[in-house]
């Protein structure tokens, strides 16, 4: 039996052995699983020598599994319904010893057609993790051609973003685009069906990231983690595409005191910033093992980065330059008003 098979869940938690090695939970320590989902990381932490856990998720559909964990683990398990950027509220006055974040959409959400995350299953064009606020259908209906193109270009890294926006704007003048099948068919018309990647992949990714403010949530979560981790606390982030990983990598390196913009061709600059709030056990991201790659398709794009909190104060100011420039939910609210 492999390490992946030891947890009886519908979907494997990605890079579980590497996550647990980086968290290294001890009895009595307090951890946060900021992306509870199917509970894979949470179960592993709770079964590791008497650790305590706060699980966070903004998806109300996790309620049945939360109830199971409350019954099984008692007061060692707490659940907080909300975004993982709200982890300071979840922790209250407590400092925590470890935090794990598995960024992006879960397999559970992809598998539910009614949630509208997947172009492989016809359903409402929704994509909202918390099931409130504006949906992907609202974005497609109300944003301008330029705003849609920018979202596809930045969040989806779609090279033909303007063409995708062209097809959407023309199609919505004929009838509303309200299902995943409608949008997927439009993208097939716009981009063709050549290659291994479905032509709708990047546009769906971009809309999901936009509707859920995923990059903003990640950035705010990193700031919150810096604030609530105890000295020696471990922060572990598993990301699945370059936009997420770039933010985590840059945040970790800056908070570890590495000089911003320094090049190997330039003399070393004097560090005059705040004391390093993190140390980095390794500068390179970890990837899934060959065994996991053969068993767990979701792990193929996963990158794990980890950092350890020092006893220095949290930095007084953030750095929003880590976030790409693109339309926001405030722009969508304006367009809908």
C-alpha positions as a Python dict, from the first residue, in 0.01 Angstrom:
ca = {
    (1, 'X'): (0, 0, 0),
    (2, 'X'): (143, 339, -99),
    (3, 'X'): (136, 654, 113),
    (4, 'X'): (-133, 789, -117),
    (5, 'X'): (-359, 491, -59),
    (6, 'X'): (-344, 512, 320),
    (7, 'X'): (-611, 783, 324),
    (8, 'X'): (-952, 656, 214),
    (9, 'X'): (-1085, 957, 25),
    (10, 'X'): (-1250, 1001, -316),
    (11, 'X'): (-949, 1202, -437),
    (12, 'X'): (-585, 1185, -333),
    (13, 'X'): (-443, 1488, -150),
    (14, 'X'): (-163, 1612, -374),
    (15, 'X'): (196, 1552, -257),
    (16, 'X'): (82, 1433, 86),
    (17, 'X'): (417, 1277, 193),
    (18, 'X'): (604, 1597, 100),
    (19, 'X'): (346, 1818, 271),
    (20, 'X'): (365, 1618, 592),
    (21, 'X'): (745, 1613, 589),
    (22, 'X'): (748, 1992, 558),
    (23, 'X'): (483, 2046, 829),
    (24, 'X'): (641, 1791, 1067),
    (25, 'X'): (350, 1805, 1318),
    (26, 'X'): (413, 1733, 1686),
    (27, 'X'): (173, 1651, 1967),
    (28, 'X'): (-12, 1955, 2098),
    (29, 'X'): (82, 2180, 1807),
    (30, 'X'): (-184, 2384, 1624),
    (31, 'X'): (-218, 2374, 1245),
    (32, 'X'): (-437, 2534, 982),
    (33, 'X'): (-552, 2357, 667),
    (34, 'X'): (-663, 2660, 468),
    (35, 'X'): (-818, 2457, 187),
    (36, 'X'): (-1007, 2176, 361),
    (37, 'X'): (-1189, 2035, 55),
    (38, 'X'): (-1203, 1658, 89),
    (39, 'X'): (-1002, 1673, 411),
    (40, 'X'): (-694, 1479, 302),
    (41, 'X'): (-431, 1705, 458),
    (42, 'X'): (-652, 1762, 762),
    (43, 'X'): (-685, 1391, 834),
    (44, 'X'): (-311, 1332, 800),
    (45, 'X'): (-235, 1618, 1040),
    (46, 'X'): (-494, 1504, 1295),
    (47, 'X'): (-357, 1150, 1288),
    (48, 'X'): (-2, 1270, 1346),
    (49, 'X'): (63, 1234, 1717),
    (50, 'X'): (-220, 1438, 1866),
    (51, 'X'): (-198, 1763, 1673),
    (52, 'X'): (-483, 2018, 1675),
    (53, 'X'): (-629, 2161, 1356),
    (54, 'X'): (-837, 2451, 1226),
    (55, 'X'): (-981, 2366, 884),
    (56, 'X'): (-1098, 2647, 657),
    (57, 'X'): (-1314, 2635, 344),
    (58, 'X'): (-1556, 2875, 178),
    (59, 'X'): (-1743, 2601, -7),
    (60, 'X'): (-2062, 2510, 187),
    (61, 'X'): (-2066, 2166, 20),
    (62, 'X'): (-1792, 2043, 256),
    (63, 'X'): (-2042, 2039, 547),
    (64, 'X'): (-2098, 1660, 553),
    (65, 'X'): (-1725, 1588, 575),
    (66, 'X'): (-1685, 1856, 842),
    (67, 'X'): (-1953, 1681, 1049),
    (68, 'X'): (-1767, 1351, 1012),
    (69, 'X'): (-1441, 1506, 1132),
    (70, 'X'): (-1608, 1680, 1427),
    (71, 'X'): (-1753, 1347, 1536),
    (72, 'X'): (-1425, 1161, 1489),
    (73, 'X'): (-1171, 1408, 1626),
    (74, 'X'): (-1368, 1604, 1884),
    (75, 'X'): (-1212, 1922, 2016),
    (76, 'X'): (-887, 1864, 1824),
    (77, 'X'): (-1075, 1969, 1508),
    (78, 'X'): (-1229, 2311, 1443),
    (79, 'X'): (-1393, 2435, 1124),
    (80, 'X'): (-1411, 2793, 1000),
    (81, 'X'): (-1634, 2870, 702),
    (82, 'X'): (-1470, 3143, 498),
    (83, 'X'): (-1179, 3226, 272),
    (84, 'X'): (-832, 3112, 375),
    (85, 'X'): (-722, 3476, 374),
    (86, 'X'): (-940, 3503, 688),
    (87, 'X'): (-715, 3262, 879),
    (88, 'X'): (-624, 3527, 1139),
    (89, 'X'): (-992, 3552, 1231),
    (90, 'X'): (-1012, 3173, 1247),
    (91, 'X'): (-711, 3152, 1479),
    (92, 'X'): (-826, 3432, 1707),
    (93, 'X'): (-548, 3523, 1949),
    (94, 'X'): (-365, 3194, 1898),
    (95, 'X'): (-33, 3151, 1722),
    (96, 'X'): (-12, 2846, 1498),
    (97, 'X'): (271, 2604, 1426),
    (98, 'X'): (194, 2516, 1067),
    (99, 'X'): (-24, 2614, 772),
    (100, 'X'): (-91, 2427, 448),
    (101, 'X'): (-260, 2575, 140),
    (102, 'X'): (-358, 2372, -167),
    (103, 'X'): (-431, 2648, -417),
    (104, 'X'): (-697, 2632, -687),
    (105, 'X'): (-1012, 2437, -765),
    (106, 'X'): (-1061, 2099, -601),
    (107, 'X'): (-1140, 1771, -774),
    (108, 'X'): (-1468, 1767, -580),
    (109, 'X'): (-1571, 2097, -739),
    (110, 'X'): (-1461, 1993, -1088),
    (111, 'X'): (-1666, 1675, -1064),
    (112, 'X'): (-1993, 1859, -991),
    (113, 'X'): (-2143, 1978, -1320),
    (114, 'X'): (-2380, 2213, -1139),
    (115, 'X'): (-2082, 2415, -1009),
    (116, 'X'): (-1980, 2511, -1364),
    (117, 'X'): (-1604, 2477, -1318),
    (118, 'X'): (-1538, 2224, -1594),
    (119, 'X'): (-1583, 2247, -1971),
    (120, 'X'): (-1604, 1867, -1972),
    (121, 'X'): (-1940, 1869, -1792),
    (122, 'X'): (-2233, 2080, -1909),
    (123, 'X'): (-2383, 2293, -1637),
    (124, 'X'): (-2451, 2653, -1533),
    (125, 'X'): (-2160, 2888, -1605),
    (126, 'X'): (-2103, 2956, -1235),
    (127, 'X'): (-1750, 2883, -1096),
    (128, 'X'): (-1810, 3047, -756),
    (129, 'X'): (-1633, 2859, -478),
    (130, 'X'): (-1836, 3025, -204),
    (131, 'X'): (-2157, 3010, -412),
    (132, 'X'): (-2228, 3380, -364),
    (133, 'X'): (-2141, 3699, -546),
    (134, 'X'): (-2111, 3745, -925),
    (135, 'X'): (-2066, 3434, -1138),
    (136, 'X'): (-1866, 3356, -1450),
    (137, 'X'): (-2185, 3407, -1650),
    (138, 'X'): (-2209, 3760, -1505),
    (139, 'X'): (-1851, 3832, -1610),
    (140, 'X'): (-1910, 3704, -1963),
    (141, 'X'): (-2232, 3905, -1990),
    (142, 'X'): (-2121, 4241, -1852),
    (143, 'X'): (-1746, 4299, -1892),
    (144, 'X'): (-1622, 4489, -2194),
    (145, 'X'): (-1428, 4332, -2479),
    (146, 'X'): (-1105, 4484, -2345),
    (147, 'X'): (-1167, 4366, -1990),
    (148, 'X'): (-1243, 4010, -2102),
    (149, 'X'): (-935, 4002, -2324),
    (150, 'X'): (-717, 4124, -2036),
    (151, 'X'): (-857, 3860, -1800),
    (152, 'X'): (-791, 3583, -2053),
    (153, 'X'): (-443, 3715, -2124),
    (154, 'X'): (-333, 3765, -1763),
    (155, 'X'): (-515, 3496, -1567),
    (156, 'X'): (-533, 3235, -1843),
    (157, 'X'): (-207, 3320, -2023),
    (158, 'X'): (-409, 3281, -2343),
    (159, 'X'): (-213, 3412, -2642),
    (160, 'X'): (-526, 3470, -2852),
    (161, 'X'): (-718, 3645, -2577),
    (162, 'X'): (-859, 3917, -2803),
    (163, 'X'): (-1000, 3658, -3043),
    (164, 'X'): (-1167, 3477, -2752),
    (165, 'X'): (-1323, 3805, -2638),
    (166, 'X'): (-1435, 3877, -2997),
    (167, 'X'): (-1633, 3555, -3015),
    (168, 'X'): (-1791, 3606, -2673),
    (169, 'X'): (-1899, 3965, -2740),
    (170, 'X'): (-2054, 3874, -3075),
    (171, 'X'): (-2228, 3565, -2936),
    (172, 'X'): (-2379, 3740, -2633),
    (173, 'X'): (-2550, 3990, -2865),
    (174, 'X'): (-2749, 3697, -3006),
    (175, 'X'): (-2824, 3511, -2680),
    (176, 'X'): (-2691, 3502, -2322),
    (177, 'X'): (-2397, 3269, -2256),
    (178, 'X'): (-2515, 3085, -1946),
    (179, 'X'): (-2379, 2728, -1967),
    (180, 'X'): (-2034, 2573, -1972),
    (181, 'X'): (-2116, 2395, -2299),
    (182, 'X'): (-2199, 2725, -2470),
    (183, 'X'): (-1870, 2880, -2368),
    (184, 'X'): (-1667, 2569, -2450),
    (185, 'X'): (-1823, 2552, -2798),
    (186, 'X'): (-1744, 2920, -2856),
    (187, 'X'): (-1381, 2868, -2763),
    (188, 'X'): (-1359, 2568, -2995),
    (189, 'X'): (-1487, 2792, -3275),
    (190, 'X'): (-1247, 3070, -3181),
    (191, 'X'): (-933, 2862, -3132),
    (192, 'X'): (-989, 2532, -3312),
    (193, 'X'): (-942, 2188, -3163),
    (194, 'X'): (-580, 2107, -3250),
    (195, 'X'): (-339, 1983, -2986),
    (196, 'X'): (-381, 1795, -2659),
    (197, 'X'): (-517, 2088, -2457),
    (198, 'X'): (-887, 2165, -2489),
    (199, 'X'): (-922, 2513, -2645),
    (200, 'X'): (-1146, 2623, -2357),
    (201, 'X'): (-889, 2538, -2086),
    (202, 'X'): (-723, 2877, -2044),
    (203, 'X'): (-1042, 3081, -2070),
    (204, 'X'): (-1215, 2867, -1806),
    (205, 'X'): (-909, 2896, -1581),
    (206, 'X'): (-902, 3272, -1624),
    (207, 'X'): (-1271, 3316, -1542),
    (208, 'X'): (-1244, 3092, -1235),
    (209, 'X'): (-945, 3287, -1103),
    (210, 'X'): (-1121, 3617, -1170),
    (211, 'X'): (-1460, 3525, -1018),
    (212, 'X'): (-1301, 3393, -698),
    (213, 'X'): (-1023, 3655, -677),
    (214, 'X'): (-787, 3362, -630),
    (215, 'X'): (-460, 3553, -665),
    (216, 'X'): (-574, 3827, -430),
    (217, 'X'): (-686, 3562, -181),
    (218, 'X'): (-346, 3391, -205),
    (219, 'X'): (-157, 3716, -149),
    (220, 'X'): (-370, 3812, 153),
    (221, 'X'): (-333, 3459, 293),
    (222, 'X'): (45, 3482, 275),
    (223, 'X'): (34, 3808, 470),
    (224, 'X'): (-201, 3653, 727),
    (225, 'X'): (22, 3347, 764),
    (226, 'X'): (323, 3568, 830),
    (227, 'X'): (125, 3738, 1107),
    (228, 'X'): (-10, 3432, 1290),
    (229, 'X'): (271, 3177, 1263),
    (230, 'X'): (475, 3122, 1577),
    (231, 'X'): (856, 3132, 1553),
    (232, 'X'): (956, 2804, 1390),
    (233, 'X'): (610, 2771, 1233),
    (234, 'X'): (598, 2607, 891),
    (235, 'X'): (414, 2744, 588),
    (236, 'X'): (356, 2501, 299),
    (237, 'X'): (190, 2602, -27),
    (238, 'X'): (103, 2368, -314),
    (239, 'X'): (35, 2562, -636),
    (240, 'X'): (-79, 2432, -974),
    (241, 'X'): (8, 2696, -1229),
    (242, 'X'): (272, 2960, -1288),
    (243, 'X'): (71, 3262, -1169),
    (244, 'X'): (18, 3116, -822),
    (245, 'X'): (368, 2975, -794),
    (246, 'X'): (525, 3304, -902),
    (247, 'X'): (346, 3492, -623),
    (248, 'X'): (448, 3236, -358),
    (249, 'X'): (808, 3220, -481),
    (250, 'X'): (846, 3599, -485),
    (251, 'X'): (681, 3644, -145),
    (252, 'X'): (900, 3380, 19),
    (253, 'X'): (1222, 3515, -127),
    (254, 'X'): (1148, 3874, -31),
    (255, 'X'): (1041, 3780, 321),
    (256, 'X'): (1357, 3570, 354),
    (257, 'X'): (1559, 3888, 297),
    (258, 'X'): (1671, 3827, -57),
    (259, 'X'): (1732, 4156, -234),
    (260, 'X'): (1453, 4255, -474),
    (261, 'X'): (1566, 4256, -835),
    (262, 'X'): (1923, 4140, -757),
    (263, 'X'): (2110, 3976, -1047),
    (264, 'X'): (2412, 3750, -1047),
    (265, 'X'): (2575, 3999, -1286),
    (266, 'X'): (2547, 4286, -1036),
    (267, 'X'): (2739, 4341, -712),
    (268, 'X'): (2554, 4240, -397),
    (269, 'X'): (2329, 4519, -270),
    (270, 'X'): (2312, 4616, 95),
    (271, 'X'): (1998, 4486, 265),
    (272, 'X'): (1834, 4779, 441),
    (273, 'X'): (1483, 4634, 470),
    (274, 'X'): (1307, 4468, 763),
    (275, 'X'): (1457, 4160, 926),
    (276, 'X'): (1374, 3837, 746),
    (277, 'X'): (1042, 3697, 866),
    (278, 'X'): (1100, 3358, 701),
    (279, 'X'): (1384, 3123, 625),
    (280, 'X'): (1372, 2888, 327),
    (281, 'X'): (1459, 2520, 378),
    (282, 'X'): (1506, 2502, -1),
    (283, 'X'): (1492, 2764, -275),
    (284, 'X'): (1359, 2526, -538),
    (285, 'X'): (1003, 2400, -550),
    (286, 'X'): (937, 2031, -487),
    (287, 'X'): (740, 1826, -740),
    (288, 'X'): (549, 1502, -707),
    (289, 'X'): (727, 1167, -696),
    (290, 'X'): (721, 929, -992),
    (291, 'X'): (491, 702, -794),
    (292, 'X'): (237, 979, -736),
    (293, 'X'): (261, 1101, -1094),
    (294, 'X'): (155, 754, -1207),
    (295, 'X'): (-139, 739, -961),
    (296, 'X'): (-265, 1096, -928),
    (297, 'X'): (-311, 1298, -1246),
    (298, 'X'): (-375, 1622, -1055),
    (299, 'X'): (-19, 1616, -919),
    (300, 'X'): (143, 1663, -1259),
    (301, 'X'): (147, 2042, -1244),
    (302, 'X'): (189, 2073, -866),
    (303, 'X'): (476, 2267, -711),
    (304, 'X'): (533, 2272, -336),
    (305, 'X'): (716, 2558, -166),
    (306, 'X'): (784, 2584, 205),
    (307, 'X'): (912, 2846, 448),
    (308, 'X'): (981, 2860, 822),
    (309, 'X'): (885, 3160, 1036),
    (310, 'X'): (1161, 3342, 1220),
    (311, 'X'): (1113, 3538, 1543),
    (312, 'X'): (1133, 3872, 1356),
    (313, 'X'): (817, 4087, 1345),
    (314, 'X'): (585, 4057, 1046),
    (315, 'X'): (665, 4320, 787),
    (316, 'X'): (462, 4636, 834),
    (317, 'X'): (380, 4672, 466),
    (318, 'X'): (281, 4427, 195),
    (319, 'X'): (386, 4437, -167),
    (320, 'X'): (92, 4437, -404),
    (321, 'X'): (332, 4450, -699),
    (322, 'X'): (338, 4071, -662),
    (323, 'X'): (-12, 4065, -813),
    (324, 'X'): (-60, 4092, -1190),
    (325, 'X'): (-253, 4389, -1324),
    (326, 'X'): (-595, 4285, -1450),
    (327, 'X'): (-964, 4377, -1408),
    (328, 'X'): (-1108, 4312, -1062),
    (329, 'X'): (-1443, 4214, -915),
    (330, 'X'): (-1495, 4584, -846),
    (331, 'X'): (-1485, 4642, -1222),
    (332, 'X'): (-1750, 4372, -1269),
    (333, 'X'): (-1969, 4527, -998),
    (334, 'X'): (-1943, 4861, -1177),
    (335, 'X'): (-2037, 4703, -1509),
    (336, 'X'): (-2338, 4529, -1353),
    (337, 'X'): (-2471, 4840, -1178),
}
